Every structure is written in structure tokens, then in C-alpha cells.
Amino acid sequence: MNYLGQKIRETREKQNLLLRQVAAHIEVDTALMSKAERGERNLNREQVIKLAQLLKVSKEEFVSLWLCDKVIEAVGTDPLAEQGIKKALTKIKD
């Protein structure tokens, strides 16, 4: 499971929302939403923002988790991942 998917599931369950309700809100089928919660499929930025609005969660929190998952997916367990991320942060801050 990825960080965003885990957060979506936790928040959805706390609010007693069904998976199909959340899926309908972002106009995807229930199977895709289930896979997104398990980290097997990625949502796009627009869908993440719509979910944040539906679940009344900070848009920034959901988008940052989405970005975190993308970075982890890109670098995986590469032994130089941390070094690469540090260099990327330097470039982002410039």
C-alpha cells in the first residue's frame, strides 16, 4: 500500500463512506478506486484534489502524499536514492 492510498482508506472508513461513493465522486469505477487504495494504481492530481475536497482533508496533505508516492516509485530501493533526492531538493529550492 502506498502512503496516499492508506490515508484515503483510513479517512474514508472514519467517515463511513463506501468505496463506491468515493469512486463516483472522482468518476472512476469502484475497482480502480480499490486498487488506488491498495497502491496498485495511481490517481492523477485532479482526482487527488477532488478526493481531498470530498473527504474534507487538506489538499496540500493529499497532493504531498501523492508526490511522495511518485518519488518512491521512481527511486525505489536504489542505493543512491537518498543522495539523488538530496540533489533534487537543492535544485527545487533554487
GUPA-163053 format. One line per field, with one value per atom (N, C-alpha, C): residue number from 1; residue in one letter; chain; atom name; y, z, x. Coordinates in Angstrom, 2 decimals, always signed. Example, Ala and Ser with C-alpha at 12.3 -4.5 7.8 and 13.67 -1.06 7.14 Angstrom:
% residues 2
k <- [1; 1; 1; 2; 2; 2]
r <- [A; A; A; S; S; S]
c <- [A; A; A; A; A; A]
a <- [N; CA; C; N; CA; C]
c2 <- [-5.69; -4.50; -3.30; -2.25; -1.06; +0.03]
c3 <- [+7.80; +7.80; +7.80; +7.08; +7.14; +7.87]
c1 <- [+13.19; +12.30; +13.20; +12.85; +13.67; +12.90]
//
This chain:
% residues 94
k <- [1; 1; 1; 2; 2; 2; 3; 3; 3; 4; 4; 4; 5; 5; 5; 6; 6; 6; 7; 7; 7; 8; 8; 8; 9; 9; 9; 10; 10; 10; 11; 11; 11; 12; 12; 12; 13; 13; 13; 14; 14; 14; 15; 15; 15; 16; 16; 16; 17; 17; 17; 18; 18; 18; 19; 19; 19; 20; 20; 20; 21; 21; 21; 22; 22; 22; 23; 23; 23; 24; 24; 24; 25; 25; 25; 26; 26; 26; 27; 27; 27; 28; 28; 28; 29; 29; 29; 30; 30; 30; 31; 31; 31; 32; 32; 32; 33; 33; 33; 34; 34; 34; 35; 35; 35; 36; 36; 36; 37; 37; 37; 38; 38; 38; 39; 39; 39; 40; 40; 40; 41; 41; 41; 42; 42; 42; 43; 43; 43; 44; 44; 44; 45; 45; 45; 46; 46; 46; 47; 47; 47; 48; 48; 48; 49; 49; 49; 50; 50; 50; 51; 51; 51; 52; 52; 52; 53; 53; 53; 54; 54; 54; 55; 55; 55; 56; 56; 56; 57; 57; 57; 58; 58; 58; 59; 59; 59; 60; 60; 60; 61; 61; 61; 62; 62; 62; 63; 63; 63; 64; 64; 64; 65; 65; 65; 66; 66; 66; 67; 67; 67; 68; 68; 68; 69; 69; 69; 70; 70; 70; 71; 71; 71; 72; 72; 72; 73; 73; 73; 74; 74; 74; 75; 75; 75; 76; 76; 76; 77; 77; 77; 78; 78; 78; 79; 79; 79; 80; 80; 80; 81; 81; 81; 82; 82; 82; 83; 83; 83; 84; 84; 84; 85; 85; 85; 86; 86; 86; 87; 87; 87; 88; 88; 88; 89; 89; 89; 90; 90; 90; 91; 91; 91; 92; 92; 92; 93; 93; 93; 94; 94; 94]
r <- [M; M; M; N; N; N; Y; Y; Y; L; L; L; G; G; G; Q; Q; Q; K; K; K; I; I; I; R; R; R; E; E; E; T; T; T; R; R; R; E; E; E; K; K; K; Q; Q; Q; N; N; N; L; L; L; L; L; L; L; L; L; R; R; R; Q; Q; Q; V; V; V; A; A; A; A; A; A; H; H; H; I; I; I; E; E; E; V; V; V; D; D; D; T; T; T; A; A; A; L; L; L; M; M; M; S; S; S; K; K; K; A; A; A; E; E; E; R; R; R; G; G; G; E; E; E; R; R; R; N; N; N; L; L; L; N; N; N; R; R; R; E; E; E; Q; Q; Q; V; V; V; I; I; I; K; K; K; L; L; L; A; A; A; Q; Q; Q; L; L; L; L; L; L; K; K; K; V; V; V; S; S; S; K; K; K; E; E; E; E; E; E; F; F; F; V; V; V; S; S; S; L; L; L; W; W; W; L; L; L; C; C; C; D; D; D; K; K; K; V; V; V; I; I; I; E; E; E; A; A; A; V; V; V; G; G; G; T; T; T; D; D; D; P; P; P; L; L; L; A; A; A; E; E; E; Q; Q; Q; G; G; G; I; I; I; K; K; K; K; K; K; A; A; A; L; L; L; T; T; T; K; K; K; I; I; I; K; K; K; D; D; D]
c <- [A; A; A; A; A; A; A; A; A; A; A; A; A; A; A; A; A; A; A; A; A; A; A; A; A; A; A; A; A; A; A; A; A; A; A; A; A; A; A; A; A; A; A; A; A; A; A; A; A; A; A; A; A; A; A; A; A; A; A; A; A; A; A; A; A; A; A; A; A; A; A; A; A; A; A; A; A; A; A; A; A; A; A; A; A; A; A; A; A; A; A; A; A; A; A; A; A; A; A; A; A; A; A; A; A; A; A; A; A; A; A; A; A; A; A; A; A; A; A; A; A; A; A; A; A; A; A; A; A; A; A; A; A; A; A; A; A; A; A; A; A; A; A; A; A; A; A; A; A; A; A; A; A; A; A; A; A; A; A; A; A; A; A; A; A; A; A; A; A; A; A; A; A; A; A; A; A; A; A; A; A; A; A; A; A; A; A; A; A; A; A; A; A; A; A; A; A; A; A; A; A; A; A; A; A; A; A; A; A; A; A; A; A; A; A; A; A; A; A; A; A; A; A; A; A; A; A; A; A; A; A; A; A; A; A; A; A; A; A; A; A; A; A; A; A; A; A; A; A; A; A; A; A; A; A; A; A; A; A; A; A; A; A; A; A; A; A; A; A; A; A; A; A; A; A; A; A; A; A; A; A; A]
a <- [N; CA; C; N; CA; C; N; CA; C; N; CA; C; N; CA; C; N; CA; C; N; CA; C; N; CA; C; N; CA; C; N; CA; C; N; CA; C; N; CA; C; N; CA; C; N; CA; C; N; CA; C; N; CA; C; N; CA; C; N; CA; C; N; CA; C; N; CA; C; N; CA; C; N; CA; C; N; CA; C; N; CA; C; N; CA; C; N; CA; C; N; CA; C; N; CA; C; N; CA; C; N; CA; C; N; CA; C; N; CA; C; N; CA; C; N; CA; C; N; CA; C; N; CA; C; N; CA; C; N; CA; C; N; CA; C; N; CA; C; N; CA; C; N; CA; C; N; CA; C; N; CA; C; N; CA; C; N; CA; C; N; CA; C; N; CA; C; N; CA; C; N; CA; C; N; CA; C; N; CA; C; N; CA; C; N; CA; C; N; CA; C; N; CA; C; N; CA; C; N; CA; C; N; CA; C; N; CA; C; N; CA; C; N; CA; C; N; CA; C; N; CA; C; N; CA; C; N; CA; C; N; CA; C; N; CA; C; N; CA; C; N; CA; C; N; CA; C; N; CA; C; N; CA; C; N; CA; C; N; CA; C; N; CA; C; N; CA; C; N; CA; C; N; CA; C; N; CA; C; N; CA; C; N; CA; C; N; CA; C; N; CA; C; N; CA; C; N; CA; C; N; CA; C; N; CA; C; N; CA; C; N; CA; C; N; CA; C; N; CA; C; N; CA; C; N; CA; C]
c2 <- [-1.18; +0.00; +1.24; +2.24; +3.49; +4.44; +5.53; +6.46; +7.13; +7.58; +8.23; +7.24; +6.07; +5.07; +4.71; +4.57; +4.25; +5.38; +6.61; +7.77; +7.89; +7.64; +7.69; +6.66; +5.42; +4.37; +4.70; +5.11; +5.45; +6.55; +7.59; +8.73; +8.33; +7.59; +7.14; +6.28; +5.36; +4.48; +5.24; +6.22; +7.03; +7.80; +8.17; +8.94; +8.04; +6.74; +5.75; +5.92; +6.22; +6.32; +4.99; +4.61; +3.39; +3.69; +2.67; +2.80; +3.30; +2.81; +3.22; +4.69; +5.23; +6.66; +7.53; +7.13; +7.87; +7.76; +6.56; +6.34; +7.20; +7.24; +8.02; +9.50; +9.98; +11.40; +11.81; +10.91; +11.26; +10.62; +10.04; +9.50; +8.38; +7.42; +6.20; +5.03; +3.83; +2.69; +2.24; +1.47; +1.03; +0.19; -0.62; -1.47; -0.61; +0.43; +1.31; +2.01; +2.45; +3.12; +2.16; +0.93; -0.08; -0.31; -0.39; -0.56; +0.65; +1.83; +3.05; +3.02; +2.58; +2.48; +1.46; +0.41; -0.63; -0.30; +0.80; +1.19; +0.48; -0.14; -0.88; -0.02; +1.09; +2.03; +3.43; +4.33; +5.71; +6.58; +7.53; +8.53; +9.72; +10.58; +11.79; +12.93; +14.02; +15.14; +15.67; +15.79; +16.29; +15.39; +14.09; +13.15; +13.25; +13.44; +13.58; +14.82; +15.91; +17.15; +16.98; +16.32; +16.06; +15.20; +14.21; +13.36; +14.16; +15.03; +15.86; +16.70; +17.24; +18.06; +17.21; +16.04; +15.16; +14.73; +14.37; +13.84; +14.93; +16.18; +17.34; +17.26; +16.96; +16.86; +17.93; +18.38; +19.38; +18.91; +19.75; +19.45; +19.28; +20.12; +20.06; +18.73; +18.21; +16.92; +15.80; +15.75; +14.69; +14.81; +16.02; +16.19; +15.86; +16.23; +15.91; +14.40; +13.69; +12.23; +11.61; +12.16; +11.70; +11.87; +13.04; +13.29; +12.36; +12.14; +11.23; +9.84; +9.35; +8.03; +8.00; +9.09; +9.15; +9.08; +9.79; +9.77; +8.37; +7.77; +6.42; +5.43; +5.57; +4.69; +4.87; +6.11; +6.40; +5.90; +6.07; +5.71; +4.34; +3.85; +2.52; +2.34; +1.25; +0.94; +1.15; +1.99; +2.26; +2.74; +2.20; +2.60; +4.08; +4.72; +6.14; +7.04; +6.46; +7.21; +8.43; +8.26; +9.38; +10.49; +10.12; +11.10; +11.85; +11.12; +11.74; +12.67; +12.27; +13.10; +14.39; +14.29; +15.49; +16.47; +15.94; +16.81; +17.44; +16.65; +17.17; +18.29; +18.11; +19.16; +20.45; +20.33; +21.50; +22.24; +21.49; +22.08; +22.72; +22.05; +22.59; +23.90; +24.01; +25.22; +26.39; +26.12; +27.21; +28.12]
c3 <- [+0.00; +0.00; +0.00; -0.72; -0.74; +0.33; +0.55; +1.61; +1.33; +0.11; -0.21; -0.11; -0.69; -0.64; +0.78; +1.63; +3.03; +3.70; +3.43; +4.03; +3.52; +2.21; +1.65; +2.35; +2.45; +3.08; +4.53; +5.29; +6.70; +6.84; +6.02; +6.11; +5.66; +4.58; +4.07; +5.11; +5.72; +6.70; +7.95; +8.39; +9.55; +9.29; +8.01; +7.65; +7.20; +7.33; +6.95; +5.51; +4.63; +3.21; +2.54; +1.61; +0.85; -0.28; -0.66; -1.75; -3.01; -3.27; -4.49; -4.46; -3.26; -3.15; -3.51; -3.00; -3.28; -4.75; -5.29; -6.71; -7.60; -7.28; -8.07; -8.05; -6.91; -6.78; -7.72; -7.94; -8.85; -10.23; -10.45; -11.76; -12.24; -11.33; -11.69; -11.19; -11.68; -11.17; -9.82; -9.13; -7.79; -7.78; -8.79; -8.86; -8.92; -9.72; -9.82; -8.49; -7.82; -6.54; -5.51; -5.53; -4.62; -4.88; -6.14; -6.49; -6.07; -6.18; -5.76; -4.26; -3.49; -2.04; -1.68; -2.47; -2.20; -2.80; -3.54; -4.15; -5.44; -6.04; -7.29; -8.53; -8.36; -9.45; -8.92; -9.80; -9.41; -9.87; -9.05; -9.43; -10.01; -10.73; -11.23; -10.23; -10.44; -9.49; -9.29; -10.37; -10.28; -9.39; -9.56; -8.75; -7.27; -7.02; -5.64; -4.99; -5.73; -5.20; -4.94; -5.85; -5.65; -4.41; -4.20; -3.02; -1.74; -1.76; -0.58; -0.24; -1.26; -1.04; -0.48; -1.07; -0.61; +0.83; +1.15; +2.48; +3.50; +3.04; +3.90; +4.57; +3.72; +4.13; +3.38; +3.95; +3.31; +1.92; +0.92; -0.44; -0.45; +0.31; +0.37; +0.92; +1.93; +2.51; +1.49; +0.80; -0.18; -1.36; -1.86; -3.00; -2.59; -1.36; -0.93; -0.76; -0.28; -0.20; -1.60; -2.52; -3.92; -4.52; -4.28; -4.79; -4.12; -2.83; -2.10; -2.74; -3.02; -3.65; -5.02; -5.77; -7.10; -6.99; -6.01; -5.82; -5.43; -4.49; -4.05; -5.21; -6.01; -7.18; -8.15; -8.31; -9.26; -8.77; -7.48; -6.99; -6.35; -5.90; -5.31; -4.20; -4.25; -3.23; -3.75; -4.74; -5.30; -4.19; -4.13; -3.06; -3.10; -4.23; -4.35; -4.28; -3.90; -3.86; -2.96; -1.76; -0.82; -1.36; -1.92; -2.49; -3.65; -4.50; -5.62; -5.17; -4.15; -3.62; -3.02; -2.33; -1.76; -2.86; -3.95; -5.08; -5.70; -5.81; -6.38; -5.50; -4.19; -3.28; -3.45; -3.66; -3.89; -5.15; -6.20; -7.46; -7.30; -6.55; -6.35; -5.60; -4.63; -3.81; -4.55; -5.62; -6.38; -7.06]
c1 <- [+0.84; +0.00; +0.89; +0.48; +1.23; +0.69; +1.40; +1.01; -0.34; -0.55; -1.82; -2.97; -2.81; -3.87; -4.28; -3.28; -3.54; -4.33; -3.93; -4.61; -6.05; -6.24; -7.59; -8.47; -7.99; -8.79; -9.12; -8.12; -8.35; -9.40; -9.25; -10.17; -11.57; -11.65; -12.95; -13.67; -12.96; -13.57; -14.01; -13.22; -13.60; -14.89; -15.09; -16.28; -17.44; -17.24; -18.26; -18.74; -17.81; -18.13; -17.80; -18.63; -18.38; -17.39; -16.68; -15.72; -16.42; -17.62; -18.33; -18.73; -18.98; -19.32; -18.11; -16.96; -15.72; -15.38; -15.49; -15.19; -16.10; -17.38; -18.33; -17.97; -17.50; -17.16; -16.03; -15.08; -13.97; -14.14; -15.32; -15.71; -14.78; -14.54; -13.82; -14.65; -14.34; -15.10; -14.55; -15.35; -15.02; -13.74; -13.54; -12.35; -11.08; -11.11; -9.93; -9.67; -10.73; -10.57; -9.99; -10.43; -9.91; -8.42; -8.05; -6.63; -5.81; -6.38; -5.67; -5.42; -6.40; -6.22; -5.14; -5.03; -4.03; -2.66; -2.57; -1.31; -0.99; -1.99; -1.79; -2.04; -2.72; -2.98; -2.79; -2.38; -2.18; -3.34; -3.67; -4.65; -3.91; -4.63; -3.98; -4.20; -3.51; -3.55; -4.97; -5.73; -7.11; -7.96; -7.82; -8.58; -8.19; -6.91; -6.42; -7.03; -7.09; -7.66; -9.16; -9.87; -11.30; -11.54; -10.68; -10.80; -10.59; -9.59; -9.32; -10.55; -11.18; -12.38; -13.52; -13.74; -14.81; -14.59; -13.35; -13.04; -12.73; -12.80; -12.54; -11.17; -10.19; -8.79; -8.02; -6.95; -6.12; -5.66; -5.91; -5.45; -3.93; -3.24; -1.78; -1.30; -2.00; -1.61; -1.74; -2.87; -3.08; -2.12; -1.92; -1.01; +0.42; +0.81; +2.19; +2.37; +1.35; +1.43; +1.50; +0.74; +0.74; +2.14; +2.74; +4.09; +5.11; +4.95; +5.83; +5.79; +4.60; +4.46; +5.12; +5.01; +5.63; +7.16; +7.71; +9.17; +9.63; +8.94; +9.31; +9.21; +8.17; +8.02; +9.18; +9.63; +10.71; +12.07; +12.36; +13.70; +13.75; +12.63; +12.59; +13.60; +14.31; +15.31; +16.73; +16.85; +18.17; +19.11; +20.31; +21.23; +21.62; +21.42; +21.76; +20.52; +19.39; +18.13; +18.22; +18.71; +18.78; +19.67; +20.79; +21.71; +21.04; +20.34; +19.64; +18.54; +17.80; +16.71; +17.27; +18.39; +19.01; +19.42; +19.95; +20.33; +19.09; +18.03; +16.79; +16.23; +16.28; +15.81; +16.59; +17.88; +18.70; +18.24; +17.97; +17.50; +16.13; +15.25; +13.89; +13.94; +14.82; +14.92; +15.55; +16.27; +16.93; +15.94]
//
